Amino acid sequence: MASSQTPRMSSETLRILGAMLEDPLAWHYGLGLSSAAGIASGTIYPMLARLEKAGWLESRWEEQGPNDEGRPRRRLYKLTGHGERAAMAELEEIAEVASRVKRRRERGVLGKKRLA
Amino acid sequence: MTNSLSSIVSLICIVASVIGLIFRARGLHVTVTQLTEDWWRLRGVEKERGSEILRRSRLFKVPSLSQGLLTLAERRLPEGLSAVEKQRWTQEMRADVASLPRRKRLRVSFNAWRTGAPGIPVGAEDAPRSVRE
């Protein structure tokens, strides 16, 4: 039931996607991503839910082993194929913009008016 | 005997004063006061849940304390979350915290209560700091 709508690319969403792209085949749990991306726990779960709704992530309940009895199962998240491609595209675009700005600063172009 | 007792009491007072000074210097005294008030309110207002948490262990047993802190944190979830999102936060946060090593459990759940949940409406991740804080 994933929608095709692109989720809003806030800085925190980009940090989550960056953390997941470091190991795109791995399953991650919410607090682990929160820690890796430096995001407060209050915002991580709604963000993951929105990314899942947009089809960028899939989720499942973890399978518990015999040593895990007595604690609730965690919800795990992984990038979908579409999500991985889309996340890479977003991060590459940001990187390109940053690179362009940096080059212009180095050339001293920024801030100066250009004649038509 | 009396001298030993008074020495112990004096020592406790000194240690408590030093801790209090450290907390005050770090601005944590308000946090501790608020946490204490929230904790007692939890025990008073939601007697069933509070007593259930406390019945299964002593007050400062770490696993139950961390789950108690999460209960308090749930009350601070922002208004903009839907009921489903709140439930997901509750379910997933508790499961994630329960899987952590013991010492980390308390720290994470304390931070969830103190800074992780309140004040950040859904979709406002890019709001200016002054709004979020």
gemmi code that builds the backbone of each chain (N, CA, C; Angstrom):
import gemmi

chains = {
    "A": [
        ("MET", (0.836, -1.208, 0.000), (0.000, 0.000, 0.000), (0.861, 1.244, 0.000)),
        ("ALA", (2.102, 1.155, -0.585), (2.983, 2.309, -0.574), (2.499, 3.315, -1.597)),
        ("SER", (2.521, 4.591, -1.215), (2.179, 5.634, -2.166), (3.429, 5.995, -2.930)),
        ("SER", (3.244, 6.671, -4.094), (4.408, 7.031, -4.866), (4.892, 8.431, -4.524)),
        ("GLN", (4.253, 9.055, -3.543), (4.615, 10.416, -3.202), (5.991, 10.443, -2.563)),
        ("THR", (6.796, 11.443, -2.986), (8.122, 11.571, -2.404), (7.985, 12.165, -1.017)),
        ("PRO", (8.583, 11.550, -0.018), (8.496, 12.118, 1.330), (9.295, 13.419, 1.403)),
        ("ARG", (8.904, 14.248, 2.349), (9.579, 15.530, 2.518), (11.008, 15.312, 2.951)),
        ("MET", (11.958, 15.941, 2.232), (13.372, 15.726, 2.500), (13.898, 16.749, 3.505)),
        ("SER", (13.606, 16.518, 4.761), (14.176, 17.384, 5.780), (15.613, 16.930, 6.045)),
        ("SER", (16.355, 17.747, 6.760), (17.753, 17.380, 7.051), (17.806, 16.092, 7.866)),
        ("GLU", (16.825, 15.921, 8.749), (16.836, 14.704, 9.566), (16.497, 13.475, 8.737)),
        ("THR", (15.574, 13.630, 7.796), (15.248, 12.505, 6.918), (16.476, 12.116, 6.100)),
        ("LEU", (17.208, 13.093, 5.620), (18.411, 12.799, 4.847), (19.444, 12.077, 5.695)),
        ("ARG", (19.528, 12.447, 6.962), (20.493, 11.775, 7.851), (20.099, 10.319, 8.069)),
        ("ILE", (18.807, 10.072, 8.196), (18.360, 8.687, 8.345), (18.715, 7.897, 7.096)),
        ("LEU", (18.404, 8.472, 5.936), (18.672, 7.757, 4.685), (20.175, 7.532, 4.518)),
        ("GLY", (20.964, 8.512, 4.887), (22.424, 8.356, 4.806), (22.913, 7.212, 5.680)),
        ("ALA", (22.347, 7.133, 6.890), (22.746, 6.055, 7.807), (22.356, 4.691, 7.238)),
        ("MET", (21.194, 4.607, 6.609), (20.740, 3.322, 6.066), (21.519, 2.953, 4.815)),
        ("LEU", (21.940, 3.964, 4.055), (22.683, 3.673, 2.833), (24.086, 3.148, 3.112)),
        ("GLU", (24.578, 3.339, 4.314), (25.894, 2.783, 4.644), (25.866, 1.260, 4.593)),
        ("ASP", (24.702, 0.697, 4.821), (24.528, -0.745, 4.694), (23.114, -1.012, 4.204)),
        ("PRO", (22.883, -0.849, 2.913), (21.504, -0.869, 2.397), (20.808, -2.220, 2.512)),
        ("LEU", (21.560, -3.291, 2.701), (20.916, -4.604, 2.798), (20.567, -4.974, 4.237)),
        ("ALA", (21.004, -4.157, 5.183), (20.815, -4.509, 6.589), (19.442, -4.066, 7.070)),
        ("TRP", (18.932, -4.779, 8.074), (17.716, -4.388, 8.777), (18.130, -3.543, 9.988)),
        ("HIS", (17.451, -2.430, 10.140), (17.780, -1.513, 11.231), (16.587, -1.362, 12.155)),
        ("TYR", (16.861, -1.119, 13.442), (15.755, -0.788, 14.335), (15.803, 0.702, 14.679)),
        ("GLY", (14.676, 1.202, 15.140), (14.491, 2.645, 15.282), (15.543, 3.344, 16.108)),
        ("LEU", (15.812, 2.809, 17.299), (16.776, 3.494, 18.164), (18.181, 3.454, 17.587)),
        ("GLY", (18.498, 2.353, 16.891), (19.819, 2.264, 16.270), (19.999, 3.348, 15.224)),
        ("LEU", (18.957, 3.567, 14.428), (19.021, 4.627, 13.412), (19.050, 5.994, 14.062)),
        ("SER", (18.277, 6.135, 15.136), (18.247, 7.401, 15.872), (19.642, 7.760, 16.350)),
        ("SER", (20.344, 6.776, 16.864), (21.696, 7.009, 17.365), (22.665, 7.278, 16.223)),
        ("ALA", (22.571, 6.473, 15.157), (23.501, 6.618, 14.034), (23.318, 7.954, 13.321)),
        ("ALA", (22.057, 8.396, 13.226), (21.780, 9.633, 12.500), (21.773, 10.857, 13.409)),
        ("GLY", (21.864, 10.647, 14.710), (21.863, 11.779, 15.646), (20.518, 12.478, 15.735)),
        ("ILE", (19.471, 11.678, 15.756), (18.106, 12.238, 15.771), (17.413, 11.828, 17.056)),
        ("ALA", (16.628, 12.753, 17.611), (15.922, 12.463, 18.855), (14.900, 11.346, 18.645)),
        ("SER", (14.685, 10.563, 19.711), (13.798, 9.404, 19.591), (12.357, 9.801, 19.311)),
        ("GLY", (11.990, 11.029, 19.682), (10.607, 11.440, 19.469), (10.237, 11.575, 18.010)),
        ("THR", (11.228, 11.822, 17.159), (10.934, 12.068, 15.754), (11.226, 10.878, 14.861)),
        ("ILE", (12.018, 9.935, 15.332), (12.479, 8.875, 14.425), (11.344, 7.979, 13.954)),
        ("TYR", (10.457, 7.590, 14.857), (9.428, 6.618, 14.447), (8.417, 7.191, 13.461)),
        ("PRO", (7.926, 8.422, 13.673), (7.050, 8.985, 12.637), (7.742, 9.122, 11.286)),
        ("MET", (9.041, 9.463, 11.300), (9.769, 9.599, 10.031), (9.854, 8.263, 9.317)),
        ("LEU", (10.177, 7.221, 10.071), (10.270, 5.894, 9.472), (8.911, 5.469, 8.908)),
        ("ALA", (7.850, 5.802, 9.647), (6.502, 5.441, 9.180), (6.184, 6.154, 7.862)),
        ("ARG", (6.607, 7.437, 7.760), (6.326, 8.178, 6.520), (7.130, 7.621, 5.354)),
        ("LEU", (8.388, 7.271, 5.618), (9.210, 6.691, 4.549), (8.650, 5.350, 4.103)),
        ("GLU", (8.130, 4.596, 5.046), (7.536, 3.306, 4.700), (6.266, 3.504, 3.872)),
        ("LYS", (5.497, 4.491, 4.263), (4.254, 4.776, 3.542), (4.552, 5.187, 2.107)),
        ("ALA", (5.686, 5.874, 1.907), (6.069, 6.310, 0.557), (6.725, 5.190, -0.240)),
        ("GLY", (6.916, 4.032, 0.391), (7.498, 2.899, -0.320), (9.015, 2.877, -0.340)),
        ("TRP", (9.653, 3.735, 0.443), (11.111, 3.768, 0.459), (11.668, 2.731, 1.427)),
        ("LEU", (10.870, 2.360, 2.405), (11.308, 1.377, 3.406), (10.298, 0.247, 3.486)),
        ("GLU", (10.776, -0.906, 3.927), (9.871, -1.982, 4.313), (10.201, -2.333, 5.758)),
        ("SER", (9.233, -2.938, 6.432), (9.469, -3.244, 7.841), (8.927, -4.626, 8.184)),
        ("ARG", (9.428, -5.173, 9.250), (8.935, -6.454, 9.754), (9.279, -6.537, 11.233)),
        ("TRP", (8.622, -7.468, 11.926), (8.974, -7.727, 13.326), (10.166, -8.674, 13.341)),
        ("GLU", (11.063, -8.439, 14.289), (12.248, -9.285, 14.344), (11.868, -10.688, 14.813)),
        ("GLU", (12.675, -11.651, 14.424), (12.496, -13.014, 14.911), (13.358, -13.164, 16.166)),
        ("GLN", (12.730, -13.587, 17.232), (13.469, -13.663, 18.487), (14.071, -15.035, 18.694)),
        ("GLY", (15.297, -15.021, 19.212), (15.959, -16.262, 19.538), (15.679, -16.659, 20.982)),
        ("PRO", (16.213, -17.780, 21.425), (15.942, -18.243, 22.799), (16.495, -17.313, 23.866)),
        ("ASN", (17.513, -16.500, 23.529), (18.064, -15.580, 24.525), (17.248, -14.311, 24.665)),
        ("ASP", (16.262, -14.144, 23.814), (15.517, -12.889, 23.807), (14.172, -12.996, 24.494)),
        ("GLU", (13.929, -14.106, 25.152), (12.613, -14.265, 25.795), (12.432, -13.205, 26.869)),
        ("GLY", (11.201, -12.766, 27.001), (10.910, -11.787, 28.054), (10.995, -10.361, 27.579)),
        ("ARG", (11.504, -10.126, 26.404), (11.485, -8.760, 25.902), (10.675, -8.719, 24.610)),
        ("PRO", (9.990, -7.565, 24.376), (9.149, -7.470, 23.175), (9.984, -7.463, 21.895)),
        ("ARG", (9.390, -7.912, 20.809), (10.084, -7.916, 19.528), (10.226, -6.505, 19.000)),
        ("ARG", (11.357, -6.248, 18.349), (11.577, -4.925, 17.770), (11.039, -4.895, 16.341)),
        ("ARG", (10.718, -3.683, 15.907), (10.320, -3.474, 14.515), (11.593, -3.112, 13.752)),
        ("LEU", (11.812, -3.821, 12.650), (13.029, -3.595, 11.871), (12.677, -2.973, 10.523)),
        ("TYR", (13.572, -2.136, 10.035), (13.346, -1.425, 8.775), (14.503, -1.648, 7.818)),
        ("LYS", (14.159, -1.679, 6.520), (15.192, -1.840, 5.495), (14.781, -1.015, 4.282)),
        ("LEU", (15.778, -0.521, 3.565), (15.481, 0.200, 2.329), (14.934, -0.760, 1.285)),
        ("THR", (13.904, -0.328, 0.568), (13.465, -1.081, -0.599), (14.380, -0.709, -1.768)),
        ("GLY", (14.250, -1.444, -2.872), (15.070, -1.109, -4.041), (14.792, 0.306, -4.523)),
        ("HIS", (13.503, 0.612, -4.597), (13.095, 1.957, -5.018), (13.621, 2.998, -4.040)),
        ("GLY", (13.527, 2.692, -2.751), (13.976, 3.626, -1.721), (15.476, 3.876, -1.804)),
        ("GLU", (16.219, 2.821, -2.065), (17.672, 2.971, -2.148), (18.048, 3.890, -3.315)),
        ("ARG", (17.410, 3.651, -4.456), (17.725, 4.479, -5.635), (17.320, 5.934, -5.387)),
        ("ALA", (16.111, 6.100, -4.853), (15.611, 7.458, -4.627), (16.452, 8.192, -3.579)),
        ("ALA", (16.850, 7.477, -2.531), (17.663, 8.109, -1.481), (19.016, 8.523, -2.034)),
        ("MET", (19.617, 7.650, -2.832), (20.909, 7.980, -3.455), (20.772, 9.211, -4.336)),
        ("ALA", (19.680, 9.272, -5.103), (19.462, 10.419, -5.997), (19.347, 11.714, -5.190)),
        ("GLU", (18.613, 11.651, -4.081), (18.453, 12.855, -3.257), (19.783, 13.305, -2.680)),
        ("LEU", (20.542, 12.346, -2.163), (21.821, 12.709, -1.536), (22.816, 13.200, -2.573)),
        ("GLU", (22.783, 12.608, -3.775), (23.689, 13.063, -4.823), (23.340, 14.478, -5.261)),
        ("GLU", (22.052, 14.765, -5.304), (21.634, 16.118, -5.685), (22.117, 17.136, -4.650)),
        ("ILE", (21.963, 16.795, -3.390), (22.426, 17.694, -2.318), (23.936, 17.887, -2.429)),
        ("ALA", (24.644, 16.780, -2.674), (26.102, 16.856, -2.772), (26.510, 17.728, -3.949)),
        ("GLU", (25.775, 17.614, -5.065), (26.075, 18.411, -6.257), (25.860, 19.890, -5.971)),
        ("VAL", (24.772, 20.207, -5.293), (24.504, 21.609, -4.950), (25.596, 22.157, -4.047)),
        ("ALA", (25.975, 21.360, -3.062), (27.013, 21.805, -2.121), (28.340, 22.015, -2.853)),
        ("SER", (28.633, 21.111, -3.775), (29.887, 21.205, -4.526), (29.894, 22.453, -5.401)),
        ("ARG", (28.741, 22.728, -6.007), (28.636, 23.892, -6.884), (28.821, 25.178, -6.097)),
        ("VAL", (28.187, 25.236, -4.955), (28.314, 26.430, -4.106), (29.765, 26.608, -3.682)),
        ("LYS", (30.395, 25.516, -3.343), (31.792, 25.590, -2.883), (32.700, 26.092, -3.989)),
        ("ARG", (32.461, 25.598, -5.213), (33.302, 26.033, -6.336), (33.129, 27.526, -6.587)),
        ("ARG", (31.892, 27.983, -6.502), (31.633, 29.399, -6.755), (32.246, 30.266, -5.657)),
        ("ARG", (32.214, 29.798, -4.461), (32.835, 30.558, -3.363), (34.334, 30.659, -3.586)),
        ("GLU", (34.897, 29.544, -4.034), (36.357, 29.532, -4.247), (36.756, 30.474, -5.370)),
        ("ARG", (35.842, 30.614, -6.362), (36.146, 31.524, -7.472), (35.782, 32.960, -7.110)),
        ("GLY", (35.143, 33.144, -5.981), (34.778, 34.491, -5.532), (33.572, 35.033, -6.247)),
        ("VAL", (32.748, 34.131, -6.802), (31.621, 34.594, -7.596), (30.426, 34.934, -6.733)),
        ("LEU", (30.262, 34.219, -5.632), (29.070, 34.401, -4.797), (29.022, 35.798, -4.225)),
        ("GLY", (27.863, 36.381, -4.246), (27.665, 37.693, -3.618), (27.877, 38.830, -4.580)),
        ("LYS", (28.498, 38.536, -5.724), (28.736, 39.626, -6.682), (27.616, 39.634, -7.704)),
        ("LYS", (27.193, 40.834, -8.092), (26.127, 40.929, -9.090), (26.705, 40.610, -10.453)),
        ("ARG", (25.934, 39.887, -11.266), (26.376, 39.565, -12.624), (25.608, 40.428, -13.601)),
        ("LEU", (26.336, 40.938, -14.584), (25.682, 41.784, -15.575), (24.977, 40.915, -16.589)),
        ("ALA", (23.785, 41.319, -16.985), (22.997, 40.521, -17.946), (23.683, 40.451, -19.293)),
    ],
    "B": [
        ("MET", (29.352, 5.851, 69.374), (28.213, 5.495, 68.494), (27.530, 6.751, 67.974)),
        ("THR", (27.275, 7.669, 68.904), (26.643, 8.929, 68.509), (27.557, 9.712, 67.577)),
        ("ASN", (28.852, 9.692, 67.894), (29.796, 10.410, 67.040), (29.836, 9.806, 65.644)),
        ("SER", (29.824, 8.469, 65.575), (29.862, 7.812, 64.261), (28.623, 8.174, 63.456)),
        ("LEU", (27.503, 8.136, 64.138), (26.240, 8.436, 63.444), (26.235, 9.862, 62.925)),
        ("SER", (26.656, 10.778, 63.763), (26.648, 12.175, 63.309), (27.663, 12.386, 62.195)),
        ("SER", (28.747, 11.633, 62.229), (29.741, 11.737, 61.143), (29.143, 11.244, 59.836)),
        ("ILE", (28.405, 10.147, 59.945), (27.785, 9.594, 58.731), (26.762, 10.573, 58.168)),
        ("VAL", (25.960, 11.116, 59.074), (24.939, 12.078, 58.629), (25.596, 13.294, 57.987)),
        ("SER", (26.666, 13.773, 58.606), (27.371, 14.939, 58.049), (27.922, 14.621, 56.670)),
        ("LEU", (28.473, 13.413, 56.573), (29.045, 13.016, 55.287), (27.961, 12.966, 54.206)),
        ("ILE", (26.825, 12.390, 54.567), (25.719, 12.312, 53.606), (25.291, 13.712, 53.188)),
        ("CYS", (25.212, 14.621, 54.158), (24.805, 16.001, 53.831), (25.798, 16.664, 52.896)),
        ("ILE", (27.077, 16.413, 53.156), (28.105, 17.024, 52.309), (28.000, 16.485, 50.889)),
        ("VAL", (27.887, 15.166, 50.796), (27.792, 14.542, 49.466), (26.553, 15.051, 48.728)),
        ("ALA", (25.444, 15.110, 49.444), (24.197, 15.589, 48.807), (24.347, 17.032, 48.359)),
        ("SER", (25.030, 17.846, 49.150), (25.237, 19.252, 48.782), (26.099, 19.357, 47.530)),
        ("VAL", (27.132, 18.534, 47.478), (28.016, 18.579, 46.311), (27.245, 18.149, 45.058)),
        ("ILE", (26.484, 17.069, 45.199), (25.686, 16.601, 44.055), (24.701, 17.680, 43.635)),
        ("GLY", (24.081, 18.300, 44.635), (23.126, 19.365, 44.336), (23.788, 20.528, 43.618)),
        ("LEU", (25.009, 20.859, 44.041), (25.727, 21.960, 43.382), (26.054, 21.609, 41.944)),
        ("ILE", (26.467, 20.359, 41.753), (26.791, 19.923, 40.393), (25.544, 19.989, 39.522)),
        ("PHE", (24.452, 19.466, 40.077), (23.195, 19.480, 39.313), (22.773, 20.900, 39.004)),
        ("ARG", (22.911, 21.776, 40.002), (22.483, 23.158, 39.788), (23.375, 23.803, 38.742)),
        ("ALA", (24.656, 23.529, 38.808), (25.591, 24.117, 37.846), (25.271, 23.654, 36.432)),
        ("ARG", (24.824, 22.424, 36.308), (24.524, 21.898, 34.982), (23.069, 22.109, 34.594)),
        ("GLY", (22.346, 22.825, 35.427), (20.956, 23.108, 35.085), (20.055, 21.899, 35.209)),
        ("LEU", (20.531, 20.889, 35.930), (19.740, 19.660, 35.993), (18.754, 19.638, 37.149)),
        ("HIS", (18.858, 20.661, 38.041), (17.994, 20.593, 39.219), (16.536, 20.695, 38.831)),
        ("VAL", (16.274, 21.485, 37.789), (14.889, 21.600, 37.332), (14.425, 20.274, 36.764)),
        ("THR", (15.337, 19.631, 36.020), (14.992, 18.348, 35.416), (14.651, 17.331, 36.481)),
        ("VAL", (15.471, 17.244, 37.521), (15.241, 16.264, 38.575), (13.942, 16.579, 39.303)),
        ("THR", (13.684, 17.839, 39.567), (12.441, 18.228, 40.240), (11.244, 17.831, 39.394)),
        ("GLN", (11.328, 18.139, 38.117), (10.203, 17.845, 37.234), (10.002, 16.340, 37.110)),
        ("LEU", (11.107, 15.609, 37.032), (11.012, 14.157, 36.930), (10.372, 13.588, 38.183)),
        ("THR", (10.780, 14.104, 39.326), (10.203, 13.616, 40.582), (8.706, 13.894, 40.613)),
        ("GLU", (8.325, 15.100, 40.213), (6.897, 15.437, 40.219), (6.123, 14.545, 39.260)),
        ("ASP", (6.690, 14.369, 38.063), (6.022, 13.495, 37.096), (5.890, 12.097, 37.662)),
        ("TRP", (6.929, 11.612, 38.304), (6.930, 10.237, 38.819), (5.854, 10.063, 39.884)),
        ("TRP", (5.764, 11.003, 40.778), (4.750, 10.889, 41.819), (3.350, 11.070, 41.237)),
        ("ARG", (3.230, 11.913, 40.236), (1.942, 12.086, 39.596), (1.533, 10.782, 38.915)),
        ("LEU", (2.504, 10.110, 38.331), (2.231, 8.815, 37.701), (1.706, 7.851, 38.741)),
        ("ARG", (2.310, 7.840, 39.884), (1.882, 6.918, 40.942), (0.506, 7.297, 41.451)),
        ("GLY", (0.254, 8.606, 41.494), (-1.020, 9.032, 42.087), (-2.176, 8.957, 41.120)),
        ("VAL", (-1.931, 9.467, 39.902), (-3.041, 9.579, 38.960), (-3.342, 8.251, 38.293)),
        ("GLU", (-2.303, 7.576, 37.857), (-2.546, 6.280, 37.208), (-2.084, 5.198, 38.164)),
        ("LYS", (-2.860, 4.994, 39.163), (-2.411, 4.102, 40.234), (-2.179, 2.698, 39.723)),
        ("GLU", (-3.019, 2.274, 38.793), (-2.867, 0.895, 38.326), (-1.531, 0.718, 37.625)),
        ("ARG", (-1.238, 1.619, 36.665), (-0.003, 1.442, 35.907), (1.207, 1.699, 36.800)),
        ("GLY", (1.098, 2.730, 37.637), (2.225, 3.055, 38.508), (2.509, 1.914, 39.476)),
        ("SER", (1.468, 1.414, 40.082), (1.681, 0.343, 41.066), (2.117, -0.941, 40.379)),
        ("GLU", (1.673, -1.107, 39.148), (2.092, -2.304, 38.413), (3.591, -2.262, 38.155)),
        ("ILE", (4.064, -1.066, 37.760), (5.493, -0.924, 37.539), (6.259, -1.151, 38.842)),
        ("LEU", (5.781, -0.530, 39.897), (6.528, -0.585, 41.157), (6.377, -1.927, 41.854)),
        ("ARG", (5.234, -2.576, 41.645), (5.009, -3.859, 42.323), (6.005, -4.893, 41.855)),
        ("ARG", (6.346, -4.855, 40.601), (7.226, -5.889, 40.063), (8.669, -5.676, 40.459)),
        ("SER", (8.988, -4.545, 41.007), (10.381, -4.339, 41.403), (10.469, -3.184, 42.393)),
        ("ARG", (11.670, -2.996, 42.902), (11.885, -1.833, 43.768), (11.971, -0.594, 42.873)),
        ("LEU", (11.842, 0.573, 43.472), (11.739, 1.813, 42.703), (12.931, 2.033, 41.782)),
        ("PHE", (14.127, 1.714, 42.232), (15.280, 2.054, 41.429), (15.883, 0.861, 40.702)),
        ("LYS", (15.095, -0.160, 40.516), (15.580, -1.272, 39.702), (15.566, -0.795, 38.257)),
        ("VAL", (16.658, -0.912, 37.610), (16.834, -0.233, 36.319), (15.807, -0.608, 35.249)),
        ("PRO", (15.537, -1.875, 34.978), (14.609, -2.164, 33.877), (13.247, -1.516, 34.076)),
        ("SER", (12.701, -1.598, 35.281), (11.383, -1.011, 35.502), (11.454, 0.496, 35.507)),
        ("LEU", (12.538, 1.059, 36.002), (12.651, 2.509, 36.014), (12.667, 3.030, 34.587)),
        ("SER", (13.381, 2.330, 33.705), (13.432, 2.806, 32.319), (12.055, 2.719, 31.672)),
        ("GLN", (11.322, 1.651, 31.961), (9.981, 1.552, 31.384), (9.047, 2.585, 32.007)),
        ("GLY", (9.266, 2.903, 33.260), (8.482, 3.964, 33.897), (8.748, 5.308, 33.249)),
        ("LEU", (10.015, 5.570, 32.933), (10.371, 6.818, 32.256), (9.728, 6.893, 30.881)),
        ("LEU", (9.661, 5.757, 30.208), (9.017, 5.751, 28.896), (7.529, 6.038, 29.024)),
        ("THR", (6.929, 5.534, 30.083), (5.513, 5.845, 30.319), (5.328, 7.351, 30.465)),
        ("LEU", (6.236, 7.974, 31.192), (6.175, 9.429, 31.343), (6.434, 10.123, 30.009)),
        ("ALA", (7.357, 9.602, 29.236), (7.689, 10.209, 27.936), (6.486, 10.135, 26.986)),
        ("GLU", (5.741, 9.035, 27.069), (4.565, 8.900, 26.195), (3.566, 10.016, 26.422)),
        ("ARG", (3.505, 10.491, 27.654), (2.560, 11.570, 27.953), (2.980, 12.875, 27.308)),
        ("ARG", (4.257, 12.942, 26.881), (4.769, 14.182, 26.319), (4.847, 14.124, 24.807)),
        ("LEU", (4.289, 13.091, 24.204), (4.345, 13.011, 22.756), (3.613, 14.205, 22.161)),
        ("PRO", (4.113, 14.738, 21.060), (3.517, 15.958, 20.517), (2.080, 15.752, 20.051)),
        ("GLU", (1.322, 16.854, 20.039), (-0.094, 16.783, 19.706), (-0.328, 16.358, 18.270)),
        ("GLY", (0.596, 16.677, 17.371), (0.372, 16.430, 15.956), (0.380, 14.963, 15.554)),
        ("LEU", (0.843, 14.078, 16.418), (0.886, 12.665, 16.050), (-0.507, 12.065, 16.098)),
        ("SER", (-0.773, 11.174, 15.146), (-2.058, 10.470, 15.162), (-2.000, 9.384, 16.230)),
        ("ALA", (-3.159, 8.795, 16.509), (-3.209, 7.733, 17.522), (-2.359, 6.534, 17.084)),
        ("VAL", (-2.382, 6.256, 15.775), (-1.600, 5.132, 15.254), (-0.108, 5.403, 15.420)),
        ("GLU", (0.293, 6.649, 15.111), (1.708, 6.993, 15.242), (2.143, 6.931, 16.705)),
        ("LYS", (1.290, 7.384, 17.602), (1.633, 7.322, 19.031), (1.787, 5.872, 19.463)),
        ("GLN", (0.893, 5.034, 18.968), (0.972, 3.630, 19.356), (2.264, 3.008, 18.824)),
        ("ARG", (2.606, 3.362, 17.600), (3.844, 2.834, 17.029), (5.048, 3.305, 17.825)),
        ("TRP", (5.046, 4.588, 18.205), (6.154, 5.102, 19.018), (6.254, 4.306, 20.301)),
        ("THR", (5.124, 4.110, 20.962), (5.100, 3.399, 22.239), (5.641, 1.987, 22.073)),
        ("GLN", (5.067, 1.278, 21.117), (5.425, -0.125, 20.916), (6.892, -0.280, 20.547)),
        ("GLU", (7.311, 0.495, 19.558), (8.657, 0.321, 19.030), (9.697, 0.844, 19.996)),
        ("MET", (9.402, 1.969, 20.644), (10.376, 2.536, 21.573), (10.606, 1.577, 22.740)),
        ("ARG", (9.530, 1.036, 23.287), (9.670, 0.115, 24.424), (10.452, -1.126, 24.027)),
        ("ALA", (10.145, -1.651, 22.836), (10.862, -2.850, 22.393), (12.334, -2.537, 22.170)),
        ("ASP", (12.614, -1.393, 21.550), (14.009, -1.037, 21.288), (14.774, -0.833, 22.587)),
        ("VAL", (14.164, -0.131, 23.515), (14.848, 0.140, 24.792), (15.098, -1.164, 25.548)),
        ("ALA", (14.116, -2.065, 25.516), (14.262, -3.328, 26.245), (15.406, -4.173, 25.697)),
        ("SER", (15.785, -3.922, 24.448), (16.855, -4.733, 23.858), (18.242, -4.174, 24.168)),
        ("LEU", (18.307, -3.001, 24.772), (19.594, -2.365, 25.041), (20.254, -2.959, 26.279)),
        ("PRO", (21.552, -2.797, 26.400), (22.209, -3.178, 27.662), (21.647, -2.339, 28.804)),
        ("ARG", (21.785, -2.841, 29.992), (21.110, -2.265, 31.155), (21.379, -0.780, 31.372)),
        ("ARG", (22.648, -0.403, 31.327), (22.974, 0.997, 31.628), (22.443, 1.917, 30.548)),
        ("LYS", (22.488, 1.456, 29.317), (22.045, 2.296, 28.220), (20.521, 2.484, 28.261)),
        ("ARG", (19.818, 1.458, 28.761), (18.361, 1.530, 28.841), (17.925, 2.757, 29.605)),
        ("LEU", (18.541, 2.961, 30.761), (18.123, 4.066, 31.622), (18.447, 5.389, 30.967)),
        ("ARG", (19.630, 5.495, 30.377), (20.027, 6.759, 29.761), (19.115, 7.101, 28.585)),
        ("VAL", (18.832, 6.122, 27.752), (18.001, 6.384, 26.573), (16.585, 6.755, 26.978)),
        ("SER", (16.033, 6.029, 27.921), (14.652, 6.326, 28.326), (14.581, 7.663, 29.051)),
        ("PHE", (15.638, 8.000, 29.802), (15.668, 9.308, 30.456), (15.705, 10.423, 29.412)),
        ("ASN", (16.541, 10.251, 28.383), (16.603, 11.255, 27.318), (15.306, 11.338, 26.539)),
        ("ALA", (14.640, 10.194, 26.368), (13.356, 10.209, 25.682), (12.358, 11.059, 26.454)),
        ("TRP", (12.393, 10.912, 27.764), (11.507, 11.746, 28.575), (11.951, 13.204, 28.520)),
        ("ARG", (13.239, 13.434, 28.626), (13.720, 14.807, 28.794), (13.709, 15.580, 27.484)),
        ("THR", (14.153, 15.012, 26.410), (14.315, 15.788, 25.182), (13.744, 15.144, 23.937)),
        ("GLY", (13.525, 13.842, 23.956), (13.241, 13.157, 22.696), (11.825, 13.326, 22.207)),
        ("ALA", (10.875, 13.419, 23.108), (9.476, 13.404, 22.679), (8.818, 14.778, 22.612)),
        ("PRO", (8.976, 15.609, 23.597), (8.101, 16.771, 23.647), (8.466, 17.850, 22.638)),
        ("GLY", (7.477, 18.590, 22.235), (7.694, 19.856, 21.560), (8.000, 19.805, 20.088)),
        ("ILE", (8.076, 18.603, 19.490), (8.442, 18.560, 18.079), (7.260, 18.020, 17.306)),
        ("PRO", (6.462, 18.885, 16.677), (5.303, 18.376, 15.938), (5.742, 17.633, 14.680)),
        ("VAL", (4.937, 16.717, 14.229), (5.236, 15.931, 13.043), (5.368, 16.853, 11.838)),
        ("GLY", (6.423, 16.643, 11.056), (6.613, 17.453, 9.861), (7.335, 18.746, 10.116)),
        ("ALA", (7.705, 19.004, 11.343), (8.357, 20.286, 11.646), (9.826, 20.084, 11.941)),
        ("GLU", (10.428, 19.069, 11.288), (11.814, 18.766, 11.589), (12.731, 19.915, 11.228)),
        ("ASP", (12.313, 20.753, 10.256), (13.165, 21.845, 9.855), (12.788, 23.165, 10.523)),
        ("ALA", (11.951, 23.072, 11.534), (11.570, 24.313, 12.219), (12.790, 24.911, 12.885)),
        ("PRO", (12.816, 26.232, 13.029), (13.964, 26.870, 13.689), (14.107, 26.362, 15.106)),
        ("ARG", (15.315, 26.358, 15.577), (15.617, 25.840, 16.905), (14.726, 26.459, 17.969)),
        ("SER", (14.476, 27.763, 17.874), (13.709, 28.436, 18.915), (12.310, 27.871, 19.010)),
        ("VAL", (11.780, 27.378, 17.889), (10.439, 26.794, 17.927), (10.502, 25.393, 18.519)),
        ("ARG", (11.515, 24.613, 18.087), (11.593, 23.236, 18.550), (11.905, 23.149, 20.017)),
        ("GLU", (12.758, 24.078, 20.505), (13.125, 23.990, 21.912), (12.106, 24.778, 22.718)),
    ],
}
model = gemmi.Model(1)
for chain_id, residues in chains.items():
    chain = gemmi.Chain(chain_id)
    for i, (resn, *xyz) in enumerate(residues, 1):
        res = gemmi.Residue()
        res.name, res.seqid = resn, gemmi.SeqId(i, " ")
        for name, pos in zip(("N", "CA", "C"), xyz):
            atom = gemmi.Atom()
            atom.name, atom.element = name, gemmi.Element(name[0])
            atom.pos, atom.b_iso = gemmi.Position(*pos), 0.0
            res.add_atom(atom)
        chain.add_residue(res)
    model.add_chain(chain)
structure = gemmi.Structure()
structure.add_model(model)
structure.setup_entities()
